[in-house]
Amino acid sequence: MKKVTIITGKIASGKTQVAVEKSIECIKQGKSVVHLTFEDTKENIEKWFAAKYVNKYPEELTKEDIEKFREYNLFSNLFLLHKGVEGIKNYGLFYLVDLIASCDVIVVDFLQCMGRSKETYRSIIDFAEKYNKEVYIVISQNNDEFTIEDAENFDEIIDTETYYSK
């Protein structure tokens, strides 16, 4: 397994923003990234990526900023899968299997939205180990179902409160 990083924080502490930043960092390193988001629409998450790319807040973006983001060649290595099962239904099963198997990095935003958090976390870790993937998993501190203490076999924890205070 290459690396498993947990991104954690309270509600509205910037976990998704950190996940987006990590995806962009990986893309700039030439890695292909599958970014799964289970809370937001594709349009909103794409705005976050565009905003990070042009160094603005999403509400400050212009149509030109979003077009610039879409045209940027590095982002041909970004695959956004959104809204969990509903968003995934838009893709063919074999396309998804091939996409995830061939990517370098998987970002899961966020774990508790996938249901059965402990089992899902374990299956993500097993997958990362088996296929040698770099993984970023967003976990909310405000959820009783799964906590950092339940996590195992991770390499790094990014706490959003600490991350943004640097």
VOGUTI-260069 format. One record per atom (N, C-alpha, C): residue number from 1; residue in one letter; atom name; y, x, z. Coordinates in pm, whole numbers, plus 50000, padded with zeros to 5 digits. Atoms other than C-alpha are relative to their C-alpha. Layout:
R   k r  a    py    px    pz
R NUM A CA     Y     X     Z
...
***
This chain:
R   k r  a    py    px    pz
R   1 M  N 49883 50085 50000
R   1 M CA 50000 50000 50000
R   1 M  C 50123 50089 50000
R   2 K  N 49879 49919 50008
R   2 K CA 50339 50137 49907
R   2 K  C 50088 49983 50123
R   3 K  N 49909 50021 49888
R   3 K CA 50566 49976 50168
R   3 K  C 50018 49851 50022
R   4 V  N 49968 50137 49964
R   4 V CA 50614 49649 50354
R   4 V  C 50120 50004 50094
R   5 T  N 49878 50009 49921
R   5 T CA 50961 49574 50487
R   5 T  C 50022 49856 50040
R   6 I  N 49967 50133 49950
R   6 I CA 51047 49276 50703
R   6 I  C 50151 49992 50016
R   7 I  N 49857 50028 49985
R   7 I CA 51400 49137 50677
R   7 I  C 50011 49880 50092
R   8 T  N 49995 50106 49901
R   8 T CA 51480 48930 50983
R   8 T  C 50141 49978 50052
R   9 G  N 49870 50035 49945
R   9 G CA 51774 48757 51145
R   9 G  C 50006 49853 50032
R  10 K  N 49978 50140 49964
R  10 K CA 51910 48433 51277
R  10 K  C 50041 49920 49877
R  11 I  N 49955 50088 50108
R  11 I CA 52003 48134 51061
R  11 I  C 50139 50044 49956
R  12 A  N 49870 49967 50061
R  12 A CA 52293 48218 50826
R  12 A  C 50050 50139 50038
R  13 S  N 49959 49864 49964
R  13 S CA 52291 48586 50923
R  13 S  C 50001 50095 49880
R  14 G  N 49995 49916 50119
R  14 G CA 52259 48716 50565
R  14 G  C 49867 50054 49954
R  15 K  N 50134 49952 50040
R  15 K CA 51882 48755 50522
R  15 K  C 49981 49995 49849
R  16 T  N 50015 50013 50145
R  16 T CA 51888 48628 50164
R  16 T  C 50087 50103 49928
R  17 Q  N 49913 49899 50061
R  17 Q CA 52181 48858 50083
R  17 Q  C 49935 50138 50004
R  18 V  N 50069 49871 49989
R  18 V CA 51985 49159 50211
R  18 V  C 49883 50005 49902
R  19 A  N 50113 50005 50094
R  19 A CA 51680 49049 50009
R  19 A  C 50048 50021 49856
R  20 V  N 49942 49982 50133
R  20 V CA 51898 49027 49697
R  20 V  C 50042 50145 49980
R  21 E  N 49960 49858 50009
R  21 E CA 52047 49372 49768
R  21 E  C 49880 50091 49979
R  22 K  N 50120 49916 50014
R  22 K CA 51699 49520 49807
R  22 K  C 49939 49983 49861
R  23 S  N 50050 50021 50136
R  23 S CA 51588 49361 49479
R  23 S  C 50083 50079 49900
R  24 I  N 49911 49926 50092
R  24 I CA 51891 49509 49301
R  24 I  C 49976 50150 50012
R  25 E  N 50029 49857 49981
R  25 E CA 51826 49853 49454
R  25 E  C 49873 50041 49927
R  26 C  N 50128 49970 50065
R  26 C CA 51467 49843 49329
R  26 C  C 50013 49998 49848
R  27 I  N 49980 50011 50144
R  27 I CA 51573 49732 48981
R  27 I  C 50075 50123 49948
R  28 K  N 49923 49881 50042
R  28 K CA 51825 50017 48962
R  28 K  C 49916 50127 50002
R  29 Q  N 50094 49888 49998
R  29 Q CA 51537 50253 49043
R  29 Q  C 49895 49990 49890
R  30 G  N 50092 50016 50112
R  30 G CA 51356 50125 48734
R  30 G  C 49875 49920 50032
R  31 K  N 50117 50079 49961
R  31 K CA 51112 49901 48920
R  31 K  C 50016 49856 49952
R  32 S  N 49995 50142 50034
R  32 S CA 51021 49549 48809
R  32 S  C 49980 49920 50129
R  33 V  N 49996 50075 49876
R  33 V CA 51082 49286 49077
R  33 V  C 49972 49852 49974
R  34 V  N 50019 50144 49995
R  34 V CA 50940 48939 49132
R  34 V  C 50065 49954 50131
R  35 H  N 49924 50048 49885
R  35 H CA 51184 48764 49366
R  35 H  C 49970 49851 50017
R  36 L  N 50036 50138 49973
R  36 L CA 51035 48445 49511
R  36 L  C 50095 49944 50105
R  37 T  N 49913 50064 49902
R  37 T CA 51284 48216 49682
R  37 T  C 49955 49856 50019
R  38 F  N 50054 50131 49970
R  38 F CA 51165 47905 49856
R  38 F  C 50102 49905 50059
R  39 E  N 49897 50083 49939
R  39 E CA 51493 47772 49988
R  39 E  C 50105 49952 49902
R  40 D  N 49881 50022 50082
R  40 D CA 51736 47774 49702
R  40 D  C 49963 49971 49855
R  41 T  N 50019 50024 50143
R  41 T CA 51780 47676 49338
R  41 T  C 50015 50130 49924
R  42 K  N 49987 49881 50085
R  42 K CA 51758 47927 49057
R  42 K  C 50148 50032 49976
R  43 E  N 49857 49980 50028
R  43 E CA 52129 47876 48984
R  43 E  C 50069 50069 50118
R  44 N  N 49936 49940 49883
R  44 N CA 52233 47958 49341
R  44 N  C 49956 50144 50023
R  45 I  N 50048 49864 49977
R  45 I CA 52012 48262 49374
R  45 I  C 50050 50094 49890
R  46 E  N 49945 49919 50109
R  46 E CA 52127 48386 49033
R  46 E  C 50146 50034 50028
R  47 K  N 49860 49972 49962
R  47 K CA 52486 48355 49159
R  47 K  C 50007 50113 50102
R  48 W  N 50001 49891 49902
R  48 W CA 52398 48578 49455
R  48 W  C 49974 50134 49932
R  49 F  N 50026 49876 50073
R  49 F CA 52252 48838 49219
R  49 F  C 50122 50044 49921
R  50 A  N 49880 49968 50079
R  50 A CA 52556 48822 48991
R  50 A  C 50111 50049 50091
R  51 A  N 49894 49961 49906
R  51 A CA 52791 48843 49289
R  51 A  C 49979 50142 50053
R  52 K  N 50029 49864 49953
R  52 K CA 52616 49152 49426
R  52 K  C 50021 50103 49889
R  53 Y  N 49984 49909 50114
R  53 Y CA 52619 49306 49079
R  53 Y  C 50146 50032 49973
R  54 V  N 49858 49978 50029
R  54 V CA 52996 49260 49030
R  54 V  C 50082 50020 50127
R  55 N  N 49936 49973 49871
R  55 N CA 53074 49312 49402
R  55 N  C 50105 49894 50036
R  56 K  N 49914 50112 49962
R  56 K CA 53224 48967 49468
R  56 K  C 49920 49904 50085
R  57 Y  N 50068 50111 49934
R  57 Y CA 53144 48663 49676
R  57 Y  C 49964 49897 49893
R  58 P  N 50041 50097 50102
R  58 P CA 52958 48387 49487
R  58 P  C 50110 49902 49960
R  59 E  N 49893 50096 50033
R  59 E CA 53256 48150 49510
R  59 E  C 50113 50062 49917
R  60 E  N 49898 49932 50080
R  60 E CA 53476 48413 49339
R  60 E  C 49955 50028 49856
R  61 L  N 50054 49968 50132
R  61 L CA 53251 48447 49032
R  61 L  C 50065 49918 49889
R  62 T  N 49955 50069 50121
R  62 T CA 53378 48361 48688
R  62 T  C 49881 49986 49907
R  63 K  N 50106 50013 50100
R  63 K CA 53169 48254 48391
R  63 K  C 49971 50135 49935
R  64 E  N 50016 49867 50060
R  64 E CA 53229 48602 48248
R  64 E  C 49915 50090 50088
R  65 D  N 50081 49920 49907
R  65 D CA 53082 48763 48562
R  65 D  C 49851 49965 49986
R  66 I  N 50138 50044 50011
R  66 I CA 52766 48556 48529
R  66 I  C 49941 50043 49866
R  67 E  N 50047 49954 50131
R  67 E CA 52737 48636 48158
R  67 E  C 49975 50150 50000
R  68 K  N 50016 49855 49991
R  68 K CA 52787 49006 48231
R  68 K  C 49869 50033 50072
R  69 F  N 50125 49982 49926
R  69 F CA 52503 48986 48485
R  69 F  C 49879 49971 49912
R  70 R  N 50115 50039 50085
R  70 R CA 52271 48807 48240
R  70 R  C 49977 50098 49886
R  71 E  N 50012 49907 50112
R  71 E CA 52342 49059 47964
R  71 E  C 49960 50141 50044
R  72 Y  N 50027 49866 49951
R  72 Y CA 52289 49365 48184
R  72 Y  C 49851 50031 49986
R  73 N  N 50139 49968 50033
R  73 N CA 51968 49532 48065
R  73 N  C 49910 50024 50120
R  74 L  N 50085 49975 49884
R  74 L CA 51848 49634 48410
R  74 L  C 49934 49873 50049
R  75 F  N 50052 50124 49945
R  75 F CA 51797 49270 48494
R  75 F  C 49892 49937 49914
R  76 S  N 50118 50045 50072
R  76 S CA 51531 49231 48231
R  76 S  C 49874 50028 50084
R  77 N  N 50110 49972 49908
R  77 N CA 51310 49367 48513
R  77 N  C 50000 49910 50122
R  78 L  N 49994 50094 49889
R  78 L CA 51400 49077 48745
R  78 L  C 49939 49868 49958
R  79 F  N 50064 50128 50026
R  79 F CA 51183 48768 48758
R  79 F  C 50021 49911 50121
R  80 L  N 49968 50091 49891
R  80 L CA 51320 48486 48973
R  80 L  C 49907 49880 49997
R  81 L  N 50081 50120 49984
R  81 L CA 51074 48227 49092
R  81 L  C 50059 49927 50119
R  82 H  N 49923 50070 49899
R  82 H CA 51246 47960 49294
R  82 H  C 49934 49870 50044
R  83 K  N 50042 50129 49945
R  83 K CA 51183 47653 49508
R  83 K  C 49850 49985 50014
R  84 G  N 50141 50008 49968
R  84 G CA 50825 47738 49588
R  84 G  C 49914 49938 49892
R  85 V  N 50097 50059 50091
R  85 V CA 50554 47529 49430
R  85 V  C 50069 49922 49888
R  86 E  N 49931 50078 50104
R  86 E CA 50799 47303 49245
R  86 E  C 50051 50091 49889
R  87 G  N 49953 49906 50101
R  87 G CA 50957 47601 49070
R  87 G  C 49887 50069 49928
R  88 I  N 50113 49930 50058
R  88 I CA 50625 47770 49013
R  88 I  C 49926 49913 49900
R  89 K  N 50066 50091 50093
R  89 K CA 50487 47460 48838
R  89 K  C 50055 50014 49858
R  90 N  N 49939 49984 50132
R  90 N CA 50724 47542 48551
R  90 N  C 49937 50116 49922
R  91 Y  N 50062 49885 50064
R  91 Y CA 50522 47856 48476
R  91 Y  C 49850 49975 49986
R  92 G  N 50145 50009 50013
R  92 G CA 50167 47884 48351
R  92 G  C 49932 50090 50102
R  93 L  N 50071 49924 49899
R  93 L CA 49911 48010 48601
R  93 L  C 49972 50143 49956
R  94 F  N 50032 49865 50045
R  94 F CA 49805 48307 48390
R  94 F  C 50125 50085 49984
R  95 Y  N 49872 49929 50008
R  95 Y CA 50168 48400 48328
R  95 Y  C 50037 50053 50139
R  96 L  N 49966 49959 49863
R  96 L CA 50226 48408 48705
R  96 L  C 49910 50112 50050
R  97 V  N 50094 49897 49955
R  97 V CA 49914 48609 48777
R  97 V  C 50033 50133 49934
R  98 D  N 49967 49879 50074
R  98 D CA 50004 48861 48508
R  98 D  C 50132 50059 50047
R  99 L  N 49869 49956 49955
R  99 L CA 50366 48879 48621
R  99 L  C 49992 50070 50135
R 100 I  N 50008 49943 49865
R 100 I CA 50286 48943 48986
R 100 I  C 49913 50125 50000
R 101 A  N 50088 49883 50006
R 101 A CA 50005 49185 48904
R 101 A  C 50069 50120 49936
R 102 S  N 49937 49889 50073
R 102 S CA 50225 49389 48672
R 102 S  C 50132 50047 50062
R 103 C  N 49872 49959 49941
R 103 C CA 50540 49405 48890
R 103 C  C 49979 50113 50100
R 104 D  N 50004 49893 49901
R 104 D CA 50625 49691 49122
R 104 D  C 50033 49951 50140
R 105 V  N 49946 50046 49872
R 105 V CA 50801 49496 49397
R 105 V  C 49994 49848 50007
R 106 I  N 50001 50144 49976
R 106 I CA 50758 49149 49545
R 106 I  C 50093 49973 50118
R 107 V  N 49909 50043 49894
R 107 V CA 51033 48984 49750
R 107 V  C 49968 49854 50030
R 108 V  N 50031 50136 49958
R 108 V CA 50942 48671 49949
R 108 V  C 50110 49951 50093
R 109 D  N 49887 50052 49924
R 109 D CA 51242 48472 50074
R 109 D  C 49984 49848 50016
R 110 F  N 50042 49931 49882
R 110 F CA 51138 48333 50313
R 110 F  C 49868 49947 50047
R 111 L  N 50140 50023 49966
R 111 L CA 50797 48334 50478
R 111 L  C 49972 49861 50053
R 112 Q  N 50031 50127 49935
R 112 Q CA 50820 48021 50691
R 112 Q  C 50000 49882 49904
R 113 C  N 49997 50109 50098
R 113 C CA 50895 47805 50385
R 113 C  C 49868 49985 49926
R 114 M  N 50127 50004 50072
R 114 M CA 50552 47887 50247
R 114 M  C 49893 49925 50078
R 115 G  N 50099 50069 49919
R 115 G CA 50371 47712 50533
R 115 G  C 49892 50093 50051
R 116 R  N 50107 49918 49939
R 116 R CA 50095 47849 50755
R 116 R  C 50039 50147 50003
R 117 S  N 49938 49868 50006
R 117 S CA 50304 48158 50817
R 117 S  C 49907 50115 50035
R 118 K  N 50086 49888 49960
R 118 K CA 50045 48371 50996
R 118 K  C 49899 50032 49891
R 119 E  N 50099 49977 50106
R 119 E CA 49781 48323 50727
R 119 E  C 50067 50049 49872
R 120 T  N 49928 49959 50121
R 120 T CA 50037 48359 50448
R 120 T  C 50044 50145 50012
R 121 Y  N 49959 49861 49977
R 121 Y CA 50174 48681 50599
R 121 Y  C 49879 50092 49980
R 122 R  N 50120 49917 50012
R 122 R CA 49822 48821 50628
R 122 R  C 49957 50013 49854
R 123 S  N 50041 49994 50141
R 123 S CA 49745 48730 50265
R 123 S  C 50096 50085 49918
R 124 I  N 49903 49915 50069
R 124 I CA 50068 48898 50146
R 124 I  C 49971 50147 50029
R 125 I  N 50032 49862 49961
R 125 I CA 49979 49215 50340
R 125 I  C 49871 50046 49930
R 126 D  N 50126 49965 50068
R 126 D CA 49623 49210 50202
R 126 D  C 50023 50026 49852
R 127 F  N 49968 49984 50142
R 127 F CA 49759 49167 49848
R 127 F  C 50074 50132 49976
R 128 A  N 49923 49876 50014
R 128 A CA 50008 49452 49896
R 128 A  C 49911 50122 50012
R 129 E  N 50093 49888 49982
R 129 E CA 49732 49680 50021
R 129 E  C 49907 50015 49880
R 130 K  N 50097 49996 50109
R 130 K CA 49486 49587 49747
R 130 K  C 50062 50047 49869
R 131 Y  N 49938 49970 50129
R 131 Y CA 49731 49616 49457
R 131 Y  C 50113 50102 50008
R 132 N  N 49904 49892 49983
R 132 N CA 49957 49888 49599
R 132 N  C 50142 49957 49962
R 133 K  N 49867 50055 50030
R 133 K CA 50278 49680 49593
R 133 K  C 50099 50032 50111
R 134 E  N 49889 49993 49905
R 134 E CA 50612 49731 49761
R 134 E  C 50043 49856 50026
R 135 V  N 49974 50140 49965
R 135 V CA 50693 49410 49949
R 135 V  C 50114 49990 50100
R 136 Y  N 49895 50035 49905
R 136 Y CA 51000 49266 50123
R 136 Y  C 49976 49855 50039
R 137 I  N 50027 50135 49950
R 137 I CA 50939 48960 50342
R 137 I  C 50113 49958 50093
R 138 V  N 49894 50054 49915
R 138 V CA 51222 48752 50489
R 138 V  C 49937 49908 50103
R 139 I  N 50052 50079 49889
R 139 I CA 51139 48606 50831
R 139 I  C 50118 49959 50088
R 140 S  N 49894 50049 49913
R 140 S CA 51375 48387 51033
R 140 S  C 49964 50022 50146
R 141 Q  N 50023 49986 49855
R 141 Q CA 51414 48464 51404
R 141 Q  C 50002 49864 50069
R 142 N  N 49983 50132 49940
R 142 N CA 51478 48094 51463
R 142 N  C 49880 49910 49977
R 143 N  N 50118 50080 50028
R 143 N CA 51123 47980 51397
R 143 N  C 49891 50034 50100
R 144 D  N 50105 49977 49900
R 144 D CA 50852 47936 51658
R 144 D  C 49863 50026 49939
R 145 E  N 50131 49990 50063
R 145 E CA 50568 47936 51407
R 145 E  C 49957 50145 49976
R 146 F  N 50033 49861 50032
R 146 F CA 50588 48307 51321
R 146 F  C 50115 50089 50045
R 147 T  N 49898 49907 49952
R 147 T CA 50774 48593 51488
R 147 T  C 49961 50142 49961
R 148 I  N 50027 49859 50029
R 148 I CA 50797 48967 51444
R 148 I  C 49876 50047 50076
R 149 E  N 50118 49961 49922
R 149 E CA 50535 49002 51718
R 149 E  C 49870 49962 49929
R 150 D  N 50119 50041 50076
R 150 D CA 50292 48819 51488
R 150 D  C 49974 50089 49879
R 151 A  N 50012 49917 50119
R 151 A CA 50354 49065 51207
R 151 A  C 49921 50127 50031
R 152 E  N 50073 49875 49985
R 152 E CA 50129 49363 51154
R 152 E  C 50003 50075 49867
R 153 N  N 50006 49915 50119
R 153 N CA 50103 49653 50910
R 153 N  C 50127 49999 49915
R 154 F  N 49876 49984 50075
R 154 F CA 50469 49671 50814
R 154 F  C 50055 50140 50025
R 155 D  N 49945 49866 49987
R 155 D CA 50666 49990 50765
R 155 D  C 50141 50002 50059
R 156 E  N 49859 49999 49960
R 156 E CA 51024 49887 50838
R 156 E  C 50045 49858 50030
R 157 I  N 49934 50128 49972
R 157 I CA 51224 49605 50994
R 157 I  C 50148 50019 49974
R 158 I  N 49855 50003 50019
R 158 I CA 51574 49530 50871
R 158 I  C 50051 49876 50073
R 159 D  N 49938 50111 49928
R 159 D CA 51760 49317 51124
R 159 D  C 50140 49981 49942
R 160 T  N 49874 50022 50072
R 160 T CA 52055 49155 50947
R 160 T  C 50122 50027 50086
R 161 E  N 49886 49975 49912
R 161 E CA 52281 49177 51251
R 161 E  C 50031 50149 50006
R 162 T  N 49982 49854 49998
R 162 T CA 52226 49554 51270
R 162 T  C 50041 50051 49862
R 163 Y  N 49974 49957 50138
R 163 Y CA 52233 49593 50891
R 163 Y  C 50148 49984 49965
R 164 Y  N 49861 50026 50036
R 164 Y CA 52578 49438 50855
R 164 Y  C 50100 50062 50094
R 165 S  N 49906 49937 49908
R 165 S CA 52725 49614 51156
R 165 S  C 50015 50149 49974
R 166 K  N 49993 49856 50032
R 166 K CA 52668 49959 51002
R 166 K  C 50130 50033 49930
***
